[in-house]
Amino acid sequence: MAAPLIAALAVVLAGSITVPAFGAPGDSVGGAVNPSTGNGAGWAVTAAMSGSPSQAARVVGRATTSPNGSFVVPVSASPGPGAVLYLTAKAPGQGNRPTFATVLPAGHSGRVVLNERTTVATGVAMAQFLGTAGITGRAPGVVNAASMVPNLVDVATGRLGRVITSSPNGGQTSTLATFTSMTNMLAACVAATSGCDALRAGATTPGWPVPPDSLRAFASITRNPGNKALELFTLAKTRPVFGPGVALPPTSWTLALRFDGGGGLIDGPGNFAIDPEGNLWVNNNYVYNSDRRVPVCASDMLFKFGPDGAMVDGSPYRGGGLSGSGFGVTLGPSGNVWASNYGFAAPGCPDQPPHNSVSEFTPQGQPISPSTGYTQGRLDWPQGMTFDRRGSLWMANCGSGTVTVYPDGDRSRARTIDAGLKQAFGVVDNGRHVFVSGMESNNVAVLDYTGKPVRPPLTGMFQKPMGVAADKAGNVWVANSGAVTLPCPERPSTPSTIGSVSLISPDGQPVAGPFYGGGATLPWGIATDGDGNVWVANFGGKRLSHFCGVNTRTCPPGKRTGAPISPEITGYAFDGLVRNTGVAVDQSGNVWVANNWDEVPIQSNPGGHHIVAFVGMAAPVQH
C-alpha cells in the first residue's frame, strides 16, 4: 500500500481489525456502519469522489460490512482540491431499504462511522449537490458544503457535532431538537421498509420525482422544507430512538446554526459580502457590551468568517476609519473589502461618531483607508453600497438622499448624484443599470453607469423599500419593509403597510408587485439564489421568507413569479433569529442571515450577536 498521508486508524470496534486511513491512491478508508437497530452486517459500502456539474460522481472503491458492521474500502484515487470523498452504505435485503452516507471534510483523518446522524447531516449540507449522479458540483461550493457537516455530526464517531450542541446553539435554539427528529425519521426507515416508504413519500414534492433513497430524501426535504411537514413529524414520532425531538409539528424542516465568533465581539451585524472562496465579510454596528444598560458606541470592527461559520484567524479587523457600519459592505474588483460608515451609536454614547465616510481593507484585513476613512463625495449617513461591473463604487446616502460614486473606485474623482430619492438605502447593479431604493420617497431610481437617470424614479409599487437584489438575468427584486424608518439623522413619521417584495425588469421597467405572504414581516435585506429565487431577511417575526423568482421552472410546481414558497404565515420560522437585516446565499447553498437587533431591543444596547446559516436550502451562487 502507498504511504498514507494520515495516521493509521484505531481499532474500529472491540475485537475488530485495525484498518488504515484514507490517503493516496492505493490506500483505504475504513470504519463502521452503526444503525440504531444495532445490525450493521452486510451493508454495501461505496466510496466515491464528487463529480463536476457535467460529470457524474466517480466510484473509487467498494466493500461489504463484516458481521460487526466494520468495513475497509480500498480507494483507487484521491480527490483533488476541488472535490470531496464521500461514502454511502446500502442496507441488505429486498425492497426500499435505507441508505446511509457520510462525507469526509478536507483534512479528516481517522475512522468514519455511517449512521442516521451522519446521513441526515450529509443530506442537508450537501442538498444542492445531491442528485441522480451522486454528489456533483463545482468548487469551492461542494468542498465548502462538506465543511459544514462536522458542525452537525462528528464523522469519526457518528455522534453529534460540537457546534450544534454548544452555545450559541445547543439548548438555546430548536435546531438540535429538529435534527433529532430528522434522525428519528431515518430510524423509522431503518426499522421497517414501511418507514422508508413514508420517508420518501414525505420528501416528495408533488410534481417532482420521488427521491431514490433515504439520503436524497433529506436533500429533498432541505430544498423544499415546508412540504408535507406534518407527515414527516408523524413519522419522526414513530421511532424516537435518538430522543423526543421537536414537541410540536413545525411548519418547515430547516436546520439553522448560529455563529458568534466565540462570543463577546459581534454586536449588531449588518450585512454580508461573500468572497470567491466562500468567506463571509460582516460589518458591525456597535461595540460589544454584555450589559444592556450601558449605552454602546460605534463599532470599529470588520469580521471575516470561513465558509463553515468559524471566525478566520486574525479577525476581527480594526482601523481604516470604521465607525458603526450599517448595511453597506461589498467587495471590489481587486478583492478589497469596503464598508460604509453610517455611524451607529446609542443616544447615550459619550463619543458620538461621524456619519460621513467609507473604509477599505485588503483581502487579508489590513486597513487601506486612513483613520478618518474616505470622506470624498459628500457621504452622508451612507448605507447600501455596491461595485458595478465596470469597477465603480456606488453608495446610498440615507441622510441627503443622494448617491455617491467613486468612478473605478477612485475617490479623487468622486461624484454626488441627486437621484430624486429621500433616505436612499439599497444599491444594486444588474449588469445594465444601477438601482437605488428611496425609503421615505417610496421609489427606486434607475441610473446608467454615468449616473444619469434612465427614466424618472419608479413609484407605485414600493412601500418603504430597503434592500435591492438582482438575479443572473438582470431582474431586480426590492424588499418593501412597509414600516421601517431610520434616523438619518431625522426619523420620518409615515403610515405603515404590510411588508412585501416587488419586481423590476432588467431594463428598469416596473413589472409586478407588491407580492405578499411567505411570512414577510418588515422585509429589510433581500438576495437571489442561483436559480433566481428570492430570499428575504425580516426585521420582525423571527423568520426567513422565500419567493418564486422569474424562472418558475425552478420553483415548486404550480408556483408563479412572486408567489411565496415559504409557509404563508410563519415563513421559515426559527427561534434562534431576532431582528434580521442582511441576507446572502453562498456557493454551497447556505442562506446567511444577520441577527442585527434583539427582538425587544433596549435602545442603549440593542444589537444582536450572531450570524445564522440556514444550511443547504438555496441554489448556490457563484461570487
N, C-alpha and C positions, 0 to 999 in steps of 0.2 A: 504494500500500500504506500502511496506517496506520502511524504512527510506532512502531517496535519498542520494546519495553520492555527489551530486552537487546541487546548489541552484535551486529554482523553476524558471520556465520560466516566462518571462514577457508576456504581452498580445500579441498574435500573430498578430492580425490586429485590428484596431479600431473597437470596438463593438463585437469582438470575445471573446471566452472563454479563460481563463488563463489555461495553461497546464503545467504539471510537466516535469522536465528534466529527461533524462535517467540516471539511476544509477545502482542499484542492480536488480536481478530478481524480477519481480513484479512491477517494475517502468514502466514509459512510456517515449517515446520520441515524441516531438511534434514540429510543425512548420507550414509551408505553402508551397503550390505549386504555384508558380508565373510565369506562362508562359508569353511571350511577347504579346500574344493576350489578356491577362487580364482575361481569363476564366480558373480558376483552379478548377472548380467544378467537382466532380465525378471521380477524378483520383484515381486509385487503388494503395495504398501505401504499400510497403512491407519492413519490417526490416529484415536484415539477418546478420549472422556472417560469416566471411570468413572461408573457409574450408582449409584443408591441401592439398598437391599435389595429394593425393589419395582419398580425401573425398570432396564431394560437399559442397558448402555453405549451411548453415542451416538457414531456415526461423524461426524467433523468434517473429514475430508479423505482423499483417495486419490491415489496416484501409482504409476508403474511405474519400476523402476530402469533406468538407462541401461546401455550395454554395459560400462562400468567399475564398475557397481554403485551409482553415486551416485543420489540422488533429491532432489526438493524437493516437499513436500506442502503445498499451500495449506490453511490451517487456518481454518475458518469460525467458530470460537468458542473462547473461553478458559475453562479450568476455574476454578471458584470455589475458595475456601479449603478446601472440604470434598471436593474431587475431585482426581483426578490425570489427566494426559495420558499416554497410552501409545501405542506403535507396534507393529504386527505386520507381518511380511513373509512372504508365502507363495511358495514356490518354484514356478517354472513347470513344466508337464508334467502328465501324467496319473497317476492312482493316488495312493498315500499319499506325499505329498511333505512335506518339513519346513516347519515354521512357526517363524520367529524372532520375538523380541519384545524390547522394552526399555521401561522406564517412566522418565519424567522426574521426578526428585525436585524438590520445591519449590526455586525459586531457580536451577535449572540454566540455564546459558547456553552457547551454542556448539553445535557439531555433535553428532550422535549416530551411533553405529555399532551395527548389529544383527549379531550373530554367535552362535556356540554359547554363549559365556560369558554374554552379556547375557541370552540366553534362559533358561539354567539359573537365573541369579540372579533373574530376574523370576518364573519359575515357582515357585521356592522361597519367596521373600519374600512374594509375593502369593498363596500357595497357598490361603489361606482365603477369598479374594475372587474367584478364577477359576472361572467356570462356563460353562454354555452361553450365557449372556447377556453374556459378556465379563467384565471386571473390574467388580464391583459391591460396594458396601458403604458403611457409614456412617463419618463422621468421628468421632474422629480416627484410627480404626484403619486405614482404607485409605490415608490420607495417611502415617501413621507407617510402615506396611509399606513404602511406596515409599522411605522414608528409609533403610531397611536395605539396599537394593540397592547403593548405592555402597560399602558395606563389602565386597561381594563382587567388584564389577566397576566399572571406570571407564566410565560410559556414553558418554563423549565419544570414547574410543579403542577400547573393546572389550577392553582389557587388564585384567589382574587388579587388584582394588581394593587400597587401601593397608592396610586393616585385616586382610584375610585373608592378606596377605603379610608382615606385620611383627609384632614382639613385642607381646603375648604369644601370637600365633598363628603364622603362617608355618611354619617348620620345627619349631616346638615342639609342634605337635599334628598330628593326622591330617586336619584339616579341608581343608587345601589339596590334599592328595592325593585326598581324597574328591571335592572339587569338580572336580578334573582328570578323574577317572574319569567323572563325570557329563557333562562336556563331551565326552568321548570317546564316550559313548553317543549323543549327538546327532550327533557327527561321522559315526558309522556310518549314521545316518539320512540325513544329507546326501549320503553317498556312494552309497547304493542304497536303493530302496524296501523291500527286504527288511530293511534296518536299521530303517526306520521301523515296519515291521510288528512287528519284535521289540521295539522300544522301547514301542510302545503295548500289546503283549501283556504285557510285563514290568511295566507300570504299572497293569495292570488287576487289581483285587481281585475274586476270584470272587464272583459275585452282584451286582456293581456294574457300571455302564455302562463301556464301553471309552472312554478319553479320545479326543476327536475329533481331536486334533492333538498335535504334539510339545511345544508349550508347556504344554498342560494335562496332558500325560503327567508332566511334572516336578512339577506341582502335586499330582497324584495320588500320586506316589512320596512326596512330603513328608508328605501326610496319612496315609499308611499305609506307613511306611518299611521295615517288616520283611517286606513282601510280596514274594515272588519275588526276594529279594536275590541269590541265586546266579545266576539267569538274567540279571539286569542286569549283574552283574560279568563274566559271559562276554561279553556284548555290548560292554562297555567295552573289553575286550581285543582286539576285532576290528579296531579302528582307533584306536590310541593316538597320535593326531597331536598332542595337547597335552601329552604326557608319559606316563610309565608309570602314574601314578595309584596307587591302593592296591595293595599287593603280594598280599594275601590277601583272599579273599571276606569282606566284612563280614556281620554278621547283620542289619544295617539300614542304610539310606541316609539318614543325618541330617547336617545341616550345623550345627555349633555353633561360635560365636565367643566368645572370651574378651575381657573388658574390665577394665582395671585403673586407669582414670582417669589414665593417664600414668606409673604406677609410683611406688613409694615412699610410698604413702599407705594403701592398704587392707591391713588385717591382721585376718583373721577376720570377713568379712562374715557377718551372721547371718540376715537376713530382708529381705523387700521390702514396701513399701506403694506402690501404683501410683495416681497421681492421675488426675483426669478427662482430662488432656491426654496421658496416657501416660508421664509422667516416673516414674522409679523412685527411691524414697527407700530407702536402705540403711543399716541400723545396723551397728556395727563393734565387735569385741571388744577389740582390743589396739592399742597404739601401735606403729607400724611400726618394725621394725629388721631390716636385711638380715643381721645376724649372728645365726644361730640359737642361739648360745651365750649371748647376753645375755638375761636374764630381762625379759620385757616387762610393762609396766604397763597399766592400764585406758585404753582409748581415750576421747578426748574429742571424737570426730568423728562427724558425720552426713553422709552422702553423698547427692547428687542427680545422677542420670544422665538424659539425654534418651532418647527412645524408640529412637534409633539406637545407644545404648550410650555415647555421648560424655558426658564429665563436663560438667555445666552450669556456666557461668561463675559464680564466687563459691563454688562447692562445693570442698572440704567446709566444713561449718559447725561452729562450736565454741560452747561455753558452755552455759548452761541446766542445768548440773549433770550433763551427760553423763558416764557413768562405766562403761565396759566393758559397753555394752548387748549383750544376748544375742539372744534370739529375738523380742523384743517391739518392733514398730514398726507404727504404724497412723495413719490419717487421721481427724480429727474432722469433724463436720458443717460447720464453717466453713472447712475446708481446712487447718487447722493440723496439724502433724505431731507425734506423740507417740512417745517411745521409753522403754522400761523399762530401768532401770539394774541389771542383775544384778551388775555389779562384777567382770567377768572380769579376771584378772591372774595372771601366772605366780607360782608359790610363792616365787621368789626376788626378786620385785619389792620394792624398798625402801619403796615407798609404797602399801601395800595399801589399796584403795578401800572406801568404804561400799557396802552392798548393799540400800539401802532407799529408792530414790527413782524418780521418773519425770520426764522432761524434755519440754517443749513448745516448738515453734518455729512461726513464721509460715510461710506458703507461700513466702516469699522467703528463708527460712533464718535469720531473726532470732530469737534466743532470747527466750522469754517467761518461762519459769520462772527462779528465782534460781540462784545459783551452786551451791547445795546440791540443786537440783531440788525437786520437791514430795515431801514425805515423809508427808503425811497418809494415814491409813488403814492404819497398821501394815504398810507394804510390807516384804517380807522375801525377798530374792533373787528379785525379780519376773522372770518370763519372758514367756509369751504374753499378748497384750492385744488387745482389740477394742472398738469402739463398737457399741452395739446400735442398733436402728432408731429408738429414742426419744432418742438422743444421750447416753446414759450410757456411761462408760468402765469396762470390766471388765479386771482384771489378776490373773493367776495367780501366787500366791506359792509358789515352789518350796521355800523354807525352812520355812515353817509349814504349808503345805498349804492355806492359806486363800485366799479370793478377795476382793480389794479392789474396791469400786465407788465411782466418783465420779458421783453422780446428775447428769444433764445436764452432765457434765464439770466439776462444781463440787467442788473438793477440800475446801472448807469443810464439805461435807455427807458426807464420806467415811464409808463403812461397810465393816466387815470381816466376812466370812461364813465360818463353818465349814461346808464342803460335804461333809465326810466323805472327804476326799482326803489322800493323802500324796504329797509332791512334785508339787503342782499345776503344770501346764505349759502346755497349749494351751487357747485360748478361741475360741469362735465363736458368733455369733448367727445362727440360721437363719430369723429372721423371726417365730418363735413363742416360742422359749425360748433360753436361753444354756446352752451345753455346755462343760464344763471337764474336761480329762483329768487323771488322777492316775497318775503314772508308777510310783511304788513300790506304791501300793494296787491297781494293775491295774483301775481303774474309771473311769467317766465320770459326772460329776454333771450333772443336768438341772435347771435353775433357771428360775423365772419372772422377769419383769422387776423384781420387788420383791426378788429374792434368795431366795425360798422354794423349797425342793425340790419339784419336780413329782412326784417319786417317789424312793425310795431310789436311791443311785448304781447305775448299771448295771454288772454284773460278768459274768464267764464267757466273754466273747468278746474280751477285751483282754489284751495281753501287753506290758507296759511302754509304754502308749500315750503318744504325744507330740503331734504336730500333729493338729488337727481342722479340717475344712473342710465347708462346706455348699454344695449346688447351688441353682439358682434355685427348685426345688420344695420346698426345705427339708430334703432328705435330707442326713444328716450322715455324713461319712466320717472314720475315725480311722486314723492311722498307728501301727502296733504295731512299735516298734523291736525288741522281743524280747530285747534285751540291754543297751541303753544305760542307764547310771546317771549321775547328776550330783552334784557336790559342792555341796550347798545347806544348810549347809556340809558336812554329813557325806555321804559316798558310801556308799549301802547295798550290801550284797553279797547278791545274789539269783540264783537259777538263770536261765539264758538259754534262749531258744527261737528259732525261725526267725522272721524278720520277715514282716509281713503287713499287711492292711488289713481293717477291719470297717465295717459299715453300720448306722446307726441311723435309724429312721423320723422324719418331720417332727414327730410328736407325742412323740418321745422314747422309743419302744419299740425294743428290740433287734430287728434284722431278720435279719442273716446275717453270717457270718464266723466266724473269720478266713479271708480269701482269701489264697492264697499264689501264688508264681510271679512272672512278669514281671520277673525279676531283682531282686526286692525283697531288699535286704540292709541291715539296720539302718535301716529307714524312719524318717525324722525329720520333715521337712516334708511337707505334703500340700495339694493345691489341686484345685479342679474347674474345668473349662473351660466354655465357653458351651453345650455340649451336655450338660453334667453328667457327662462322663467324668473320670476321676481320674488325677492326676499325683503322683508320689511322689519326693521327694529322698532319696537313700540316704547314710547316713553311712559306708558301706563299699561296695567293689566298683566304684566309678567308673562308675556307670550311672544313668540315669533310668528310672523304671518308669511304666507306663501301664496302667490297668484300665478295663474297661467299666463305665459307670455304670448308673443305673436305667432310662433310656430307651434300650433296646437297639437301637432303630431307627437310632441314630447310630453304632453300633459295626459293625465288620466282620461280615458275615453269619455266623450261627452262634454268635456270642459271647453269653453270658449275663451278667447283672449280676454283677460281681465277677471275671469272667474276665480274665486278663491279655491285653493287646493287644501290649505289647512282648514281644520274644523271651523264652521261658520261663526260660532260664538267665542270659543276659547282659544282659537289658534293653536299652535303647538305650545301648550302651556308648560311651564317649568317653574317649580317653586324656588329654584336657585337663581332666578332672574330678579332684578329690581327695576329701575327705570333705565331703559336702553337707548343709546344714541347710534353709534356706528355699527354697521354690519358689513361683512365681506365674505366671499366664497374663495377658498384656496384651491390649489392644484389637486388636492386629494378629495375634494367634495365636502369638506367640513365647512359649516356655516358658523362664522365667528361673530359674536355679539359683545358689545361693550356695556358692562354694568356701571353706568355713569353716575347715577344718583340713587340714594336709598329710596325705598318705596314710600316711606313717610319721612321726607328729608327735614333735618334740623338746619336752618339756614346758616348757622355759624359753622357747620361742618357737614355738608350734605352728600359728599361724594361716596360712590360705590367703590368696591375694592377688587373686582375681578374682571377678567375677560372669560368668555364662555364659548366652548366649542360644541355645537350640535354635530355629532360625529356622523360622517358619511352620507349626509342627506341630499346633497345637491350635485348637479352635473359639474365636474371640475372646470375651473377657469385657468387658462394659461396667463401668467403675469409677466 
